[in-house]
Amino acid sequence: MAKPYVIGIDMGGTNTAFGIVDARGNVIASSSIKTGKHANLEDYINELYDEITRIVVANDAEGKINGIGIGAPNANYFTGIIEDGVNLPWPTPIPLADLISKKFGIPCLITNDANAAAIGEMTYGAARGFKDFIMITLGTGVGSGIVVNGQMVYGHDGFAGELGHVIMKRNNGRMCGCGRTGCLEAYCSATGVARTAREFLEIRSDDSLLRNYDIEAITSKDVYDCAVAGDKLAQDIFDYTGNILGEALADFMTFSSPEAFVIFGGLTKSGEYIMRPIRESFEKNVMPVFKGKAKILVSELKEADAAVLGASALGWEIKEG
Amino acid sequence: MAKPYVIGIDMGGTNTAFGIVDARGNVIASSSIKTGKHANLEDYINELYDEITRIVVANDAEGKINGIGIGAPNANYFTGIIEDGVNLPWPTPIPLADLISKKFGIPCLITNDANAAAIGEMTYGAARGFKDFIMITLGTGVGSGIVVNGQMVYGHDGFAGELGHVIMKRNNGRMCGCGRTGCLEAYCSATGVARTAREFLEIRSDDSLLRNYDIEAITSKDVYDCAVAGDKLAQDIFDYTGNILGEALADFMTFSSPEAFVIFGGLTKSGEYIMRPIRESFEKNVMPVFKGKAKILVSELKEADAAVLGASALGWEIKEG
């Protein structure tokens, strides 16, 4: 039988958040440390160990941890390694799963943030009971986690589920952080929304509350505030964004025919301003055989806890040896 | 233990081909009947039963059939039903799996043609040992069968794997048989190649051997013959087609990160004229993290046997009750 708790660790470039989670998704205790404080990886892992041990002891959870799950950028589920190209203070590759499981004496699995979110949603959130769904995370970038037949899709190399990098504009597309142009992420991330705002303000001449902002510093939150205030240009920005995302989801439908798409991340705070055009565009663009078949849902994980919850859910995949 | 043989049935609008297949993919015996001969579904099933029984008896295979697999248009693996919108002489939906298994007294599974091809390739062909690959069939249409973690991707409704209908041209795209515009199928099927030929001949003014053909009757085979003869316009048609397919495969890579794409169907007879631009375009367009990682292979199933072999492979999924 599985032990009653798991530990979830959400490792970001700035902060590392962690918590003890029970089988129902209650975060029993949580805390965080600064990722960037230690020039040396060993010191970081020592502080993480000390802090986690402190909350484990304080909550009488010693010997009751089934496993440790970590969500981290470019983390490879198969190898347990954080690969190159991430914003962390230590040289990569980092054999993180191995280092953590040895230090703690508890089995550890790692995956990237978007996959962790999908596992969290399936274990505790809006996707409970779904065997086929796709998680789309709309943050600084666009991430995805794909579940088929009840299993995460990792692909042959552990890097599947990069749906933020399908090409939506084959001609004259925006530069993307991946080095190519026209990717979904360049349009439908929070950053993409801000880029669209700057583009619209430059191209269009109609009045807009957004013209009162410093154009270079506009955020998706500003666009939301203006949309709520009835600003047409701001609302058009969400329509434009949602339309592209709906076109993308319509294409994703032909792949795995999920019963739901679960949308997660800061942009979902814009509520129906973004969700309505996504749904409308999806239904308009999807192949006839799929019309009306897929739900488009907002994540049910509390954003403050979501990353830790998602990572923690990996801890349930570990079976007693 | 599984019995030593399976029966594969490839049900098309014109012909129904079938065969007895062993575990190594040898077709022990095969035959076919005319699908359209019977106005009545029951008569069709009776003739199929008689003909299959004849070759089973002739090959001493009575009591040795593990299962029957059928590849048919719009066949749903989960329900065993052939859904609407197919070119068959009987009213749909048709509960085919149930009708066949009752008539033969042998368990029967059905799926669509492209999924059957993928299962066949995994069981007997170029994808043996692959846990993550994508089969692309280039025929009258573009079909696909997706394998993730060693399992076929059917989706929540049995209709996953319609990659011929991702949108490759969002503006001014060609009409597709699905009722939308710009689908991969409208460009990269054999029919799509013929359409490209007509377009190129109309738009361009350079000499071409293709100008000696009846423009309305040009086929992808004609384009191949001219390409082999050194015709630049014909070769450009394959470059154009392969380039779009390579762009599409690059997008598919972000989904399931397969270790290989296996290309099947009439167009692959054009060899390197079509395969070279597919590979070049894939490597040029794929996300950096995936560069050099996926093989692009031609099917190893003999085309004459492939459909029957693919369908037959479903017969091995049946476990003894």
Interface residues (C-beta under 8 A of the other chain):
Chain A: F130 K131 D132 I146 V148 N149 Q151 V153 Y154 G155 H156 D157 G158 F159 A160 G161 E162 L163 H165 V166 I167 M168 K169 R170 C178 G179 R180 E247 A250 D251 F252 T254 F255 S256 S257 P258 E259 N285 M287 P288 V289 F290 K293
Chain B: F130 K131 D132 I146 V148 N149 Q151 V153 Y154 G155 H156 D157 G158 F159 A160 G161 E162 L163 H165 V166 I167 M168 K169 R170 C178 G179 R180 E247 A250 D251 F252 T254 F255 S256 S257 P258 E259 N285 M287 P288 V289 F290 K293
